[in-house]
Amino acid sequence: MKGRVEIDEGFCKGCGICVNVCPQRILELDADTITPKGYHPAQCTDEDACTGCATCALMCPDVAITVYREVRP
């Protein structure tokens, strides 16, 4: 299954929970970006490796992550 992670930087506090729970290890905190609220948001480093498991979205305390899954007929 293929997935895509979308992180809303307006809600992400950079807590790192998603980074720690991602089984594919494709999330990291973006050290080069600071949000208007002063946080380093999470980012996906390899969208092709995302399986769409949505563990990151389920664990996010700020509901900042949406996962889209490819639907196969």
N, C-alpha and C positions, 0 to 999 in steps of 0.2 A: 504494500500500500504506500502511496506517495502522499505527503502532506506538505503544508506550508504554514509557517508560524508568522503571525503578525503581532507586534508588540506596540502598544499605545504608550508612547513616551510621556504623555500627559498624566498617566496613572502610575507608571513604573517608578518605584523608589530605589531600584538598584539593590534590593535585598539579597539577591543571588540564590534564592531558593530554587528557581527554575534551572539555573546553571548546575546546581548540585543534583537535581533529580532527573535531568535529561539522560535517558539511557544511551543515546547516540553521541552525547558529549559535543553537541553542535551549538550550544548557547554559551555566551560569555558576556561579561559586563563591558561596555564600550568605554574604555579609558579616554578616548579622544572626544567624547561628547558629554556635555553637561546640559541637562534639561533646565528650563526656566525655574524649576523648583530646586535646582542644585544637585541633582542626582546623576550618576552614571547609569544609563538605562541598559537593559539586556539587549542583545542582538543575536541573530542567527548567523553563524559563520559558514554554514554549508546547507543551503536549502535543499539541494539534491539528496542529502542524506536523511532528511526528515521523513519519518515513517508515519507521522500523523497520530501518534499514540495519545497525544494531548495531556501527558503527565504534567508538563510545565503549566498548562492552563489550569488544570485541576488544583495544583499546589499554590498557584499565585494568590497571595492574600489580598491583592489589590485589583484583581480581575482585569489585569492589563494585557493578558495574552489571549488571542483567538487563534485556534488551529483550524485550518481548512484541510479536508481530505478529498483526494481524487476519487470520484465514484466510477467504478468500472462496471460495465454492463455484464 
